[in-house]
């Protein structure tokens, strides 16, 4: 990935997450075993801490189950409905 790409600057501005942190997370997932729930939990916790977003146990379990079972939504709309606030 090219860290000089303005795309990453835009992400940093919108999320307040340093692009160095984004690259570190991307590097850590490149060889991760997503069938291992503990690996997925650690990744969720790291992303939550980095972004400053608390992840409830309920939401963590839903994410872990979706990732480890291979049932992740294929589009952003479905993904945001899955993990967005309950109405």
Order of alpha helices (4+ residues) and beta strands (2+ residues): alpha-alpha-alpha-alpha-alpha
